[in-house]
């Protein structure tokens, strides 16, 4: 891989999953791969699991990891070519990115959408400017539209659970269900999960949400789309719970009917489904305590697997 910003950068998703699981069983097997190399982690918005898991992964490959929070520690950055910088921005990406390319061997970047301008957010202009000017491999730690490390983690977790619980070779039924939230959230985790599940091609995949919360067809094409949660959950093996705001009515939260929070009662029609969430989770808003604290929950295992996803990706970028 030359970069890692979506499933399109991965030659073989199954191979990458297997590599991550090998690292889980032997974390230090490639600790010389990153010797005398540096990973720069650039955060334009806050992070906990993504930041810490990526640091741990880099260290287990022998790399030095340097973290920099642009919003609180650096100059306000300009990303538009030809900009007249007579406003609040003090440094242009054309000047900053090449220098970062000299400091580091791999550059990891986390950005976030405005949820105000769909065209601007979905152009992924910020990370593409770093790719254009840095001159080194760029790793996405989440962008306006996608969260590929999270999605790789999700597939690793599903693969593990299938190995432990499936006795047949049938495709699992995986359901991505919308959940309530107290504020408008971006579509990036849902987009990314849909993109990776469809690219993986090893599942019967359904996305269910209220009317008005449709995702971009760019990412959902190939999935079954439903607005009836009760029907969608029937015979599910895995349920991924996530909130997102509207794509068509961009960044807004249209009114909806019914109770969309997942409960144990709703799991009765499933195949004893395992439940996933990327965290942080609003307990008893998105997901009931009775699920999160039950044997149905894969949430802790899923979060722990973030390390192995990051380690597999960084190793691939170092090899290039």
Backbone bond lengths (Angstrom), bond angles and torsions (degrees), N, CA, C in turn:
res aa  C-N    CA-C-N  psi(-1)  N-CA   C-N-CA  omega(-1)  CA-C   N-CA-C  phi
1 X - - - 1.473 - - 1.528 110.66 -
2 X 1.325 116.29 136.52 1.456 121.07 176.30 1.523 111.34 -89.78
3 X 1.332 116.37 -25.74 1.459 122.80 177.39 1.511 107.22 -155.88
4 X 1.326 117.02 172.50 1.464 120.46 -179.97 1.522 108.67 -143.31
5 X 1.341 115.58 93.97 1.463 119.45 177.08 1.527 112.29 -127.05
6 X 1.350 117.56 -9.88 1.461 120.55 177.59 1.523 109.21 -162.56
7 X 1.333 116.57 175.67 1.466 120.67 177.21 1.523 111.61 -63.90
8 X 1.335 116.85 -21.63 1.463 120.68 -179.41 1.525 112.86 -66.19
9 X 1.330 117.29 -16.89 1.463 121.38 -179.96 1.522 112.84 -86.56
10 X 1.330 117.10 -5.32 1.466 121.61 -172.38 1.524 110.07 -103.30
11 X 1.335 118.34 116.96 1.466 120.22 179.20 1.526 113.44 -61.90
12 X 1.341 116.86 -38.64 1.460 121.46 -179.47 1.525 109.43 -145.12
13 X 1.324 116.42 109.70 1.466 120.06 179.76 1.517 110.57 -64.51
14 X 1.322 118.46 -41.59 1.469 121.06 -179.23 1.519 111.28 -62.05
15 X 1.325 117.35 -39.87 1.470 120.86 177.95 1.514 111.07 -63.97
16 X 1.337 116.83 -40.81 1.458 120.87 -179.97 1.536 110.85 -66.54
17 X 1.341 116.93 -39.69 1.462 121.06 176.27 1.530 110.23 -60.86
18 X 1.312 116.36 -46.17 1.465 120.24 -179.75 1.523 111.85 -63.22
19 X 1.334 116.75 -37.90 1.459 120.26 178.23 1.524 110.58 -64.03
20 X 1.329 116.73 -40.97 1.458 120.70 178.22 1.532 111.05 -62.39
21 X 1.323 117.00 -41.57 1.468 120.73 -179.87 1.531 111.53 -68.41
22 X 1.329 117.30 -31.13 1.467 120.50 174.07 1.519 109.96 -65.46
23 X 1.338 116.46 -42.02 1.472 119.33 177.01 1.526 111.02 -63.82
24 X 1.320 117.19 -34.60 1.463 119.43 178.63 1.524 111.11 -63.16
25 X 1.307 117.14 -36.09 1.464 120.61 179.64 1.523 112.39 -83.03
26 X 1.353 116.78 -20.12 1.463 120.53 -179.22 1.527 109.21 -147.21
27 X 1.336 117.11 77.55 1.469 121.45 -170.63 1.526 115.26 -59.32
28 X 1.331 117.65 -31.04 1.469 120.18 -172.81 1.525 113.00 -103.28
29 X 1.326 117.74 14.89 1.460 119.69 -173.92 1.530 113.01 -62.81
30 X 1.315 117.86 -26.09 1.464 121.54 -179.57 1.525 111.51 -119.69
31 X 1.318 116.46 38.37 1.471 118.88 -174.43 1.526 112.94 -70.14
32 X 1.329 118.04 -9.93 1.466 120.23 175.27 1.525 112.30 -93.15
33 X 1.350 116.67 -11.42 1.459 120.03 -177.04 1.523 111.66 -60.62
34 X 1.335 116.64 -38.12 1.456 120.46 -177.76 1.510 114.62 -101.09
35 X 1.326 116.97 12.90 1.470 119.80 -179.44 1.524 110.92 -58.81
36 X 1.332 115.47 133.10 1.468 123.06 -179.91 1.529 112.99 64.48
37 X 1.348 116.61 21.84 1.462 120.96 176.41 1.525 110.21 -119.92
38 X 1.334 116.12 155.76 1.459 121.17 -176.61 1.525 111.07 -125.09
39 X 1.328 114.82 139.82 1.463 122.40 170.48 1.514 108.34 -107.03
40 X 1.313 116.90 123.63 1.458 121.44 174.81 1.516 109.60 -98.76
41 X 1.328 116.92 124.93 1.467 121.83 179.77 1.521 108.69 -110.08
42 X 1.312 115.79 114.45 1.457 122.68 -175.07 1.526 108.66 -109.62
43 X 1.328 116.88 119.03 1.464 120.79 -176.45 1.522 110.54 -113.22
44 X 1.344 114.81 119.12 1.454 120.66 173.68 1.522 110.81 -95.99
45 X 1.336 116.98 -3.85 1.464 122.55 173.17 1.528 107.92 -153.58
46 X 1.328 118.50 161.97 1.466 121.19 -170.33 1.524 113.74 -67.58
47 X 1.330 114.74 162.20 1.456 120.87 179.17 1.525 109.43 -160.42
48 X 1.328 116.58 150.95 1.459 120.75 170.96 1.527 110.15 -122.30
49 X 1.351 117.73 -70.81 1.466 120.79 -176.93 1.525 111.91 -61.58
50 X 1.331 116.99 -44.30 1.463 119.78 -178.43 1.519 110.54 -61.52
51 X 1.307 115.78 -45.86 1.470 119.59 -178.52 1.528 111.52 -64.74
52 X 1.321 117.35 -51.16 1.455 120.49 -173.95 1.524 112.08 -68.79
53 X 1.323 117.09 -41.67 1.465 119.80 -179.47 1.522 111.07 -65.56
54 X 1.334 117.18 -37.09 1.460 120.43 179.16 1.520 110.71 -68.38
55 X 1.320 117.52 -39.13 1.465 120.67 176.53 1.525 111.13 -62.82
56 X 1.327 116.98 -46.21 1.464 120.88 179.17 1.527 110.30 -60.88
57 X 1.328 116.57 -44.64 1.462 121.02 -179.56 1.530 111.12 -59.78
58 X 1.336 116.30 -45.71 1.462 120.06 -179.79 1.524 111.15 -62.87
59 X 1.313 117.17 -42.50 1.464 121.09 -179.90 1.522 111.73 -63.21
60 X 1.339 116.83 -36.88 1.467 119.86 -179.99 1.528 111.87 -71.39
61 X 1.328 116.55 -16.62 1.466 121.10 173.51 1.522 111.31 -94.48
62 X 1.329 117.00 4.28 1.454 121.49 177.60 1.510 114.67 86.64
63 X 1.329 118.18 9.59 1.457 121.78 -177.83 1.523 111.92 -87.26
64 X 1.304 115.31 153.67 1.464 121.53 165.89 1.518 107.57 -89.41
65 X 1.322 117.37 135.73 1.458 121.99 -177.80 1.520 109.60 -117.95
66 X 1.329 116.48 127.84 1.461 122.46 179.38 1.525 108.13 -118.05
67 X 1.337 116.11 127.10 1.469 121.72 -177.60 1.523 109.60 -109.01
68 X 1.343 115.96 135.06 1.462 120.76 179.15 1.521 108.95 -137.54
69 X 1.332 116.40 125.43 1.464 123.00 179.21 1.525 108.95 -98.35
70 X 1.324 116.36 104.47 1.464 120.27 -174.83 1.522 111.52 -61.92
71 X 1.335 117.16 -40.65 1.456 120.13 -174.04 1.512 114.28 -62.92
72 X 1.337 117.28 -31.90 1.463 120.18 -175.50 1.525 113.21 -113.17
73 X 1.331 117.79 -16.06 1.460 120.12 -173.03 1.521 113.84 -120.29
74 X 1.330 117.76 -10.65 1.462 119.39 -175.10 1.514 112.91 -126.90
75 X 1.322 114.32 179.66 1.449 121.04 177.19 1.524 110.44 -73.36
76 X 1.325 115.99 149.76 1.455 120.19 171.96 1.524 108.47 -62.72
77 X 1.339 116.77 132.68 1.458 120.31 -169.23 1.525 112.04 -107.22
78 X 1.310 114.43 143.10 1.463 122.68 177.45 1.531 109.02 -102.86
79 X 1.352 116.88 136.58 1.464 120.46 -176.99 1.521 113.48 -118.56
80 X 1.338 117.89 -6.64 1.462 120.63 -177.21 1.528 110.79 -88.18
81 X 1.328 116.50 125.90 1.464 120.41 174.79 1.525 109.54 -65.28
82 X 1.309 115.92 139.13 1.462 120.90 178.56 1.514 114.63 78.00
83 X 1.342 117.04 9.03 1.469 120.02 -178.09 1.525 111.17 -66.12
84 X 1.332 115.54 142.27 1.465 121.41 170.20 1.522 106.32 -92.11
85 X 1.310 116.83 107.05 1.471 121.01 -168.65 1.530 111.79 -87.98
86 X 1.334 114.57 66.23 1.465 119.59 178.46 1.532 111.34 -108.96
87 X 1.358 115.28 22.02 1.462 119.82 -179.83 1.514 111.56 -117.23
88 X 1.335 116.71 -132.55 1.460 121.31 -173.21 1.526 113.71 -88.26
89 X 1.336 117.82 -16.89 1.468 119.50 -179.35 1.523 110.24 -81.54
90 X 1.347 114.94 138.75 1.471 119.30 -174.77 1.517 113.37 -115.04
91 X 1.333 117.69 -16.71 1.468 120.18 -177.21 1.523 109.85 -139.05
92 X 1.330 115.62 135.26 1.463 120.38 -179.50 1.520 109.93 -93.39
93 X 1.329 115.52 144.55 1.462 120.59 179.15 1.532 110.96 -60.45
94 X 1.335 117.81 -28.00 1.459 121.11 178.47 1.517 111.87 -63.84
95 X 1.319 116.17 -27.30 1.465 121.13 178.65 1.525 111.77 -91.86
96 X 1.339 116.43 -37.74 1.464 120.09 -175.91 1.518 112.66 -76.93
97 X 1.342 117.55 -46.10 1.467 120.76 -172.32 1.532 113.31 -61.65
98 X 1.345 120.41 -43.58 1.471 118.41 178.80 1.523 113.26 -61.73
99 X 1.334 116.62 -33.08 1.467 119.70 177.76 1.524 110.29 -68.47
100 X 1.344 116.65 -42.34 1.464 120.23 176.56 1.525 110.48 -61.22
101 X 1.326 115.40 -33.04 1.460 119.89 176.20 1.511 113.26 -65.95
102 X 1.319 117.33 -22.97 1.469 121.50 175.79 1.532 111.18 -85.46
103 X 1.336 117.02 -30.31 1.457 120.61 -178.54 1.525 112.39 -76.60
104 X 1.347 116.08 -34.33 1.468 120.46 -168.32 1.528 111.70 -123.80
105 X 1.333 114.29 163.17 1.461 121.54 175.23 1.526 111.58 -96.88
106 X 1.326 116.37 -30.09 1.460 123.46 175.14 1.525 107.35 -136.80
107 X 1.327 116.96 137.90 1.456 121.57 179.33 1.524 109.55 -115.37
108 X 1.331 117.03 120.03 1.463 122.97 178.78 1.519 108.81 -105.75
109 X 1.336 116.77 133.11 1.470 121.29 -171.93 1.520 110.38 -132.77
110 X 1.326 115.72 136.84 1.462 122.09 174.92 1.520 108.67 -120.42
111 X 1.319 116.04 120.45 1.465 121.77 177.68 1.529 108.45 -120.97
112 X 1.319 116.22 -180.00 1.469 120.37 -176.53 1.516 108.53 -151.36
113 X 1.339 117.90 149.04 1.464 119.77 -179.37 1.531 112.39 -77.97
114 X 1.324 115.05 158.26 1.459 119.95 173.64 1.523 110.94 -78.86
115 X 1.346 116.05 -26.82 1.472 124.46 -172.08 1.529 111.82 60.99
116 X 1.337 115.74 21.26 1.465 121.12 178.11 1.526 111.76 -117.31
117 X 1.320 116.05 -37.73 1.466 120.96 -177.20 1.530 108.60 -121.56
118 X 1.330 117.26 101.00 1.465 121.24 -174.98 1.522 111.20 -62.04
119 X 1.328 117.35 -44.29 1.461 119.71 -177.57 1.526 111.12 -61.45
120 X 1.322 116.35 -42.24 1.464 120.08 179.93 1.524 111.07 -66.24
121 X 1.325 116.31 -45.38 1.464 119.64 -179.39 1.527 111.20 -63.19
122 X 1.328 116.34 -46.49 1.466 120.31 -174.75 1.530 113.71 -77.44
123 X 1.303 117.77 -7.86 1.466 120.39 172.48 1.524 111.14 -76.89
124 X 1.337 118.06 -17.65 1.473 123.66 -177.24 1.532 110.63 51.59
125 X 1.317 114.47 43.43 1.465 120.78 -173.98 1.531 111.96 -61.91
126 X 1.322 117.23 -39.31 1.463 120.37 -174.09 1.524 111.27 -62.49
127 X 1.330 116.92 -54.83 1.475 118.17 -176.67 1.531 110.89 -68.45
128 X 1.328 117.40 -31.67 1.463 118.98 178.73 1.536 111.34 -68.96
129 X 1.313 117.72 -29.78 1.470 120.16 175.53 1.524 110.81 -68.26
130 X 1.330 116.86 -38.73 1.470 118.94 175.79 1.525 110.58 -65.64
131 X 1.327 117.39 -42.04 1.463 120.87 177.65 1.530 109.84 -60.18
132 X 1.326 116.35 -40.84 1.455 121.96 -176.96 1.519 112.35 -65.50
133 X 1.354 117.18 -39.05 1.453 119.92 -169.59 1.530 115.30 -108.63
134 X 1.331 119.30 -16.08 1.470 120.27 -173.47 1.525 112.58 -76.17
135 X 1.335 116.94 -36.78 1.454 119.42 178.84 1.519 115.09 78.25
136 X 1.327 118.14 10.07 1.464 123.59 177.46 1.534 108.28 -134.29
137 X 1.333 118.08 165.36 1.468 119.61 178.19 1.524 111.89 -58.45
138 X 1.329 116.01 137.66 1.464 122.63 179.10 1.523 109.09 -114.53
139 X 1.314 114.78 132.40 1.470 123.73 -178.33 1.517 108.77 -115.54
140 X 1.325 116.98 126.10 1.465 121.14 178.64 1.520 110.82 -81.00
141 X 1.315 115.41 127.21 1.465 122.58 172.15 1.529 110.32 -102.52
142 X 1.272 117.16 15.05 1.465 130.77 178.84 1.523 108.30 125.05
143 X 1.335 114.11 139.32 1.457 120.18 177.31 1.526 108.74 -129.70
144 X 1.320 115.69 -170.29 1.466 120.52 -178.00 1.516 112.25 -63.31
145 X 1.340 117.52 -30.67 1.461 119.72 -173.48 1.520 114.66 -118.96
146 X 1.343 119.11 -16.35 1.461 121.15 -173.07 1.524 111.75 -141.83
147 X 1.348 114.76 155.71 1.471 121.31 175.09 1.536 107.38 -138.22
148 X 1.343 116.83 75.22 1.464 120.24 -169.76 1.527 115.11 -64.95
149 X 1.330 118.55 -34.75 1.471 119.12 177.82 1.525 110.88 -64.20
150 X 1.326 116.71 -38.54 1.458 120.01 177.14 1.529 110.20 -63.79
151 X 1.320 117.00 -42.89 1.463 120.46 -177.37 1.522 111.95 -67.87
152 X 1.329 117.06 -39.32 1.461 119.51 174.34 1.527 109.81 -61.58
153 X 1.316 116.91 -42.60 1.464 121.51 175.93 1.522 111.22 -57.23
154 X 1.314 116.48 -43.47 1.462 120.92 -179.34 1.525 111.22 -60.67
155 X 1.325 116.68 -42.31 1.457 120.36 -179.88 1.526 111.47 -69.29
156 X 1.326 116.64 -36.91 1.472 120.45 174.81 1.523 109.91 -58.83
157 X 1.329 116.34 -44.84 1.462 121.75 -178.61 1.518 111.35 -66.02
158 X 1.316 117.37 -41.98 1.464 121.47 177.23 1.528 110.09 -62.78
159 X 1.315 116.82 -44.14 1.469 121.01 179.58 1.530 110.64 -60.50
160 X 1.317 116.96 -43.35 1.464 120.72 177.37 1.524 111.80 -61.01
161 X 1.327 115.63 -46.75 1.463 120.27 -177.77 1.529 111.09 -65.64
162 X 1.316 116.53 -36.93 1.459 119.86 177.67 1.524 110.76 -65.76
163 X 1.306 117.50 -41.69 1.461 121.12 179.19 1.524 111.36 -62.39
164 X 1.332 115.87 -33.46 1.458 120.34 -177.23 1.517 113.28 -83.90
165 X 1.342 117.58 -27.88 1.468 120.28 -169.30 1.521 115.73 -120.95
166 X 1.340 117.98 -19.43 1.459 119.84 -176.44 1.528 110.07 -90.80
167 X 1.319 115.87 132.45 1.460 120.73 177.72 1.522 112.03 -104.42
168 X 1.312 117.28 -9.60 1.466 121.35 178.99 1.522 109.49 -119.65
169 X 1.318 115.89 170.80 1.461 121.29 -178.38 1.526 112.14 -95.07
170 X 1.339 117.74 12.69 1.465 120.01 -178.68 1.533 111.06 -64.93
171 X 1.312 114.64 156.34 1.458 119.01 175.95 1.526 109.90 -73.01
172 X 1.324 118.83 136.52 1.463 120.13 176.98 1.515 110.92 -72.82
173 X 1.329 116.03 151.68 1.454 120.24 170.85 1.521 107.68 -92.39
174 X 1.325 115.15 119.51 1.460 122.15 -178.56 1.527 108.43 -115.16
175 X 1.325 116.34 128.80 1.458 121.92 -179.26 1.525 109.82 -119.20
176 X 1.307 116.65 123.74 1.461 122.72 170.38 1.517 107.16 -95.93
177 X 1.337 116.93 113.65 1.461 119.65 -177.70 1.521 111.19 -114.33
178 X 1.319 114.49 134.47 1.466 121.72 173.53 1.524 109.33 -65.27
179 X 1.320 116.61 148.56 1.462 122.15 178.45 1.523 109.91 -135.68
180 X 1.307 117.73 154.33 1.464 120.30 178.50 1.536 111.51 -68.19
181 X 1.313 115.37 160.84 1.465 121.44 176.27 1.516 108.33 -155.17
182 X 1.332 115.93 166.50 1.466 120.09 -177.60 1.523 112.52 -88.08
183 X 1.343 116.83 -8.65 1.460 119.66 179.43 1.524 109.52 -150.20
184 X 1.311 116.11 168.84 1.463 121.37 179.34 1.525 110.10 -75.15
185 X 1.321 116.35 127.58 1.464 122.11 177.74 1.527 109.70 -115.24
186 X 1.335 117.26 156.17 1.472 119.98 179.39 1.531 112.21 -70.69
187 X 1.303 115.52 170.82 1.460 121.95 -179.33 1.527 112.94 -92.18
188 X 1.337 118.30 1.50 1.470 120.64 -166.52 1.527 114.09 -60.43
189 X 1.330 119.46 -43.99 1.469 120.50 -178.75 1.520 110.10 -67.03
190 X 1.326 116.90 -44.32 1.467 120.59 179.07 1.530 111.30 -65.09
191 X 1.334 117.40 -44.84 1.468 121.21 176.18 1.523 110.87 -55.10
192 X 1.320 113.83 -49.01 1.451 120.44 -174.21 1.525 111.84 -66.29
193 X 1.339 116.26 -44.05 1.464 119.73 178.84 1.533 110.15 -59.99
194 X 1.327 116.51 -44.25 1.465 120.62 178.70 1.527 110.93 -62.33
195 X 1.311 116.73 -44.58 1.466 120.33 -179.54 1.530 111.34 -60.09
196 X 1.329 116.40 -45.65 1.460 120.12 -176.15 1.532 111.97 -72.26
197 X 1.327 118.10 -39.95 1.468 119.96 178.18 1.528 110.12 -63.67
198 X 1.321 116.83 -42.91 1.465 120.06 178.53 1.525 111.54 -65.33
199 X 1.331 117.22 -40.37 1.465 120.48 179.41 1.524 111.25 -69.00
200 X 1.312 117.12 -35.14 1.469 123.20 177.76 1.524 110.27 -62.23
201 X 1.323 115.76 -44.50 1.455 121.28 173.63 1.509 115.75 71.20
202 X 1.330 118.21 19.25 1.464 121.34 -176.10 1.525 112.51 -113.94
203 X 1.329 117.63 22.26 1.464 120.35 -175.09 1.520 111.41 -142.93
204 X 1.327 114.50 155.01 1.463 123.54 166.39 1.522 105.30 -89.81
205 X 1.327 117.75 107.71 1.464 122.13 -164.38 1.529 111.32 -114.57
206 X 1.340 115.03 127.60 1.462 122.84 177.70 1.521 110.24 -126.22
207 X 1.322 116.22 138.63 1.463 122.54 172.72 1.521 107.59 -115.44
208 X 1.339 117.13 127.53 1.460 120.70 -178.37 1.528 109.51 -126.78
209 X 1.315 115.90 135.50 1.467 121.13 -177.37 1.524 108.63 -162.54
210 X 1.336 117.54 163.03 1.464 119.90 175.32 1.533 110.98 -67.15
211 X 1.320 115.89 159.81 1.461 120.83 172.70 1.526 109.02 -56.28
212 X 1.313 116.35 136.56 1.463 120.99 179.10 1.513 113.89 98.73
213 X 1.338 117.08 -7.39 1.465 120.45 -178.66 1.533 111.67 -112.75
214 X 1.332 115.96 27.29 1.453 120.52 178.24 1.530 109.90 -62.14
215 X 1.327 115.88 140.89 1.451 122.42 174.85 1.522 109.91 -91.23
216 X 1.317 116.74 170.24 1.461 120.92 178.37 1.529 110.02 -65.75
217 X 1.324 116.49 132.89 1.458 121.24 178.13 1.521 112.21 -62.59
218 X 1.314 117.37 -19.42 1.465 120.67 176.31 1.525 110.99 -55.63
219 X 1.349 116.13 -32.85 1.460 120.27 -176.12 1.523 113.19 -105.08
220 X 1.317 117.81 -24.25 1.467 120.26 -174.05 1.524 113.60 -96.24
221 X 1.314 117.36 -10.17 1.465 120.64 -176.26 1.524 110.51 -55.63
222 X 1.331 116.05 123.33 1.461 121.42 -176.68 1.515 112.68 111.30
223 X 1.334 116.99 -18.61 1.465 121.65 177.86 1.524 110.51 -91.49
224 X 1.328 116.18 155.38 1.464 121.89 170.28 1.521 108.11 -82.83
225 X 1.317 117.83 129.48 1.467 122.00 -178.65 1.530 108.95 -106.20
226 X 1.332 115.66 131.88 1.465 121.13 -178.03 1.521 109.50 -136.32
227 X 1.339 114.67 155.22 1.468 120.77 172.48 1.522 111.08 -116.68
228 X 1.330 116.76 8.52 1.466 122.09 -178.98 1.518 108.64 -115.63
229 X 1.328 116.09 101.45 1.461 119.86 -175.05 1.529 112.17 -63.94
230 X 1.317 117.29 -40.77 1.462 120.69 -178.83 1.528 111.21 -58.54
231 X 1.324 116.80 -46.30 1.462 120.66 179.39 1.530 111.21 -68.18
232 X 1.327 116.92 -41.17 1.462 120.73 -176.33 1.527 112.00 -64.04
233 X 1.324 116.92 -33.89 1.461 120.28 -175.90 1.523 113.41 -78.02
234 X 1.308 118.43 -13.08 1.462 120.37 -177.34 1.529 110.94 -60.40
235 X 1.345 114.64 127.76 1.469 123.54 177.13 1.534 112.98 65.60
236 X 1.323 117.13 18.95 1.467 119.78 178.04 1.520 110.84 -69.50
237 X 1.337 115.77 142.87 1.469 121.99 174.58 1.525 110.96 -98.23
238 X 1.333 116.40 -34.68 1.463 122.33 179.11 1.526 108.27 -134.80
239 X 1.323 115.58 137.54 1.465 121.43 176.90 1.519 108.35 -125.10
240 X 1.329 115.65 120.11 1.463 121.08 177.49 1.530 107.38 -101.93
241 X 1.314 116.79 120.31 1.456 122.51 -176.16 1.525 109.14 -102.06
242 X 1.330 116.73 127.62 1.464 119.69 -179.63 1.519 110.01 -159.59
243 X 1.306 115.88 141.20 1.460 121.78 171.65 1.525 109.91 -92.60
244 X 1.311 117.29 149.17 1.455 122.26 168.66 1.527 108.55 -153.71
245 X 1.318 115.54 154.74 1.460 121.05 176.89 1.524 109.57 -86.11
246 X 1.315 115.45 175.79 1.465 120.79 -175.67 1.525 111.40 -70.03
247 X 1.317 115.87 140.42 1.464 121.97 173.06 1.525 110.38 -86.61
248 X 1.327 117.28 -46.03 1.467 120.48 -177.60 1.532 111.62 -70.81
249 X 1.334 117.18 -45.86 1.461 122.46 173.28 1.522 105.69 -95.87
250 X 1.307 116.28 73.32 1.456 122.92 -155.66 1.531 114.45 -55.13
251 X 1.350 114.06 125.84 1.455 121.48 174.93 1.506 114.96 78.61
252 X 1.329 117.75 -2.50 1.460 121.01 -178.88 1.530 110.87 -96.17
253 X 1.328 115.90 169.71 1.464 121.55 -177.54 1.525 108.92 -125.18
254 X 1.326 117.41 86.60 1.472 121.03 -178.81 1.527 111.65 -58.08
255 X 1.326 115.54 151.23 1.470 120.45 175.98 1.525 109.54 -63.13
256 X 1.323 115.87 147.85 1.457 120.54 179.74 1.526 108.87 -140.12
257 X 1.315 115.46 162.44 1.453 121.06 179.85 1.525 110.34 -112.48
258 X 1.322 115.75 151.55 1.456 120.63 175.28 1.507 113.22 92.49
259 X 1.334 114.62 171.03 1.461 122.27 179.04 1.526 108.89 -100.64
260 X 1.321 117.64 110.22 1.459 122.07 -174.77 1.530 112.80 -98.92
261 X 1.333 118.57 -3.67 1.461 119.05 177.18 1.522 109.94 -68.42
262 X 1.319 117.27 134.31 1.457 121.57 -179.01 1.528 110.50 -77.12
263 X 1.335 115.99 132.35 1.464 122.99 179.66 1.528 109.55 -130.57
264 X 1.329 116.11 169.64 1.465 120.29 177.01 1.518 111.73 -62.91
265 X 1.322 116.89 -34.51 1.461 120.29 178.75 1.528 110.77 -58.11
266 X 1.327 116.24 -39.31 1.457 120.31 -178.29 1.525 112.64 -71.61
267 X 1.329 117.27 -17.40 1.463 120.52 -179.55 1.524 112.77 -82.46
268 X 1.321 117.78 -8.04 1.463 120.46 -175.29 1.526 113.14 -62.92
269 X 1.322 117.45 -27.47 1.465 120.72 -178.98 1.530 112.10 -90.44
270 X 1.317 117.33 1.01 1.472 121.44 -177.89 1.521 110.83 -94.03
271 X 1.317 116.11 175.83 1.463 122.35 173.59 1.531 109.33 -88.49
272 X 1.353 114.74 59.70 1.472 119.15 -176.33 1.534 109.26 49.15
273 X 1.307 114.96 51.14 1.459 121.27 -169.45 1.523 112.93 -58.42
274 X 1.324 113.89 143.85 1.451 121.60 170.14 1.527 108.18 -87.54
275 X 1.330 115.57 140.74 1.463 120.72 -172.58 1.524 109.72 -113.93
276 X 1.344 115.36 136.79 1.457 122.04 -176.10 1.526 110.68 -126.18
277 X 1.319 115.21 152.36 1.465 122.66 174.79 1.516 106.80 -157.80
278 X 1.334 117.79 143.91 1.468 120.89 -173.71 1.525 113.57 -78.64
279 X 1.336 118.06 -16.17 1.469 123.93 -175.77 1.535 110.63 65.83
280 X 1.336 118.04 149.06 1.469 126.43 -1.65 1.527 111.39 -71.84
281 X 1.325 116.14 153.07 1.461 121.56 -175.95 1.534 109.87 -119.37
282 X 1.304 116.63 137.76 1.467 121.82 174.03 1.532 107.57 -85.50
283 X 1.322 116.03 99.18 1.457 121.15 -177.91 1.530 111.22 -61.41
284 X 1.323 113.71 136.66 1.463 122.79 178.59 1.530 113.16 64.33
285 X 1.327 115.13 17.01 1.463 122.43 167.83 1.527 108.35 -121.18
286 X 1.342 115.45 -58.76 1.466 120.14 174.60 1.527 111.63 -83.64
287 X 1.314 115.12 -43.51 1.463 121.95 -173.36 1.521 109.37 -140.51
288 X 1.326 116.35 136.64 1.464 120.83 -179.86 1.523 111.30 -74.69
289 X 1.334 115.28 146.07 1.463 120.66 174.35 1.521 111.71 -51.02
290 X 1.322 116.34 -39.88 1.462 120.80 -174.80 1.525 112.42 -62.62
291 X 1.326 117.86 -21.57 1.463 120.76 173.81 1.526 110.83 -90.29
292 X 1.325 116.32 -47.94 1.463 119.89 -177.07 1.524 112.02 -59.38
293 X 1.319 117.01 -31.90 1.459 121.02 -177.68 1.526 112.87 -99.59
294 X 1.329 116.24 16.75 1.464 120.98 -177.18 1.521 110.90 -110.56
295 X 1.336 115.69 174.90 1.460 121.67 177.73 1.525 112.12 -71.21
296 X 1.315 117.33 -10.12 1.460 120.11 176.05 1.528 111.60 -72.48
297 X 1.311 117.98 -25.10 1.462 121.77 -170.86 1.526 112.40 -78.76
298 X 1.327 115.55 130.34 1.461 122.68 171.70 1.525 111.31 -107.21
299 X 1.314 116.93 11.32 1.463 121.44 -168.48 1.528 112.33 -61.82
300 X 1.334 117.74 -43.81 1.461 119.93 -179.35 1.521 111.03 -68.59
301 X 1.321 116.90 -45.11 1.466 121.41 177.21 1.528 110.62 -59.50
302 X 1.315 115.15 -42.07 1.460 122.05 179.76 1.529 110.71 -60.42
303 X 1.320 117.33 -47.36 1.469 121.23 -179.51 1.523 111.41 -65.81
304 X 1.332 116.99 -38.99 1.464 120.74 179.04 1.520 111.19 -63.73
305 X 1.316 117.01 -32.63 1.464 121.41 -178.56 1.520 113.18 -71.50
306 X 1.330 117.23 -7.07 1.464 119.58 177.03 1.530 111.23 -57.62
307 X 1.330 116.86 -34.84 1.467 120.78 -179.42 1.526 110.54 -60.18
308 X 1.332 116.45 -46.47 1.472 120.14 -172.85 1.523 111.62 -73.44
309 X 1.316 116.43 -32.09 1.461 119.62 174.04 1.525 110.22 -62.94
310 X 1.319 116.08 -48.89 1.465 120.56 -179.62 1.525 110.99 -62.82
311 X 1.330 116.95 -40.50 1.455 119.93 -177.50 1.528 111.29 -65.40
312 X 1.321 117.26 -41.22 1.464 120.31 178.58 1.527 111.20 -63.95
313 X 1.329 116.41 -41.54 1.466 119.88 -178.48 1.530 111.15 -68.64
314 X 1.334 116.69 -46.46 1.471 119.77 -179.85 1.520 110.36 -61.49
315 X 1.326 117.16 -40.56 1.476 120.21 178.98 1.522 110.73 -60.56
316 X 1.317 117.44 -41.85 1.463 120.69 178.41 1.523 111.84 -64.56
317 X 1.327 116.77 -39.72 1.461 119.93 178.84 1.535 110.91 -67.98
318 X 1.323 117.64 -37.75 1.461 121.01 178.30 1.527 111.24 -65.53
319 X 1.309 116.66 -37.55 1.463 120.12 -178.99 1.517 111.91 -65.49
320 X 1.337 117.64 -20.75 1.452 122.19 177.40 1.515 112.53 -91.43
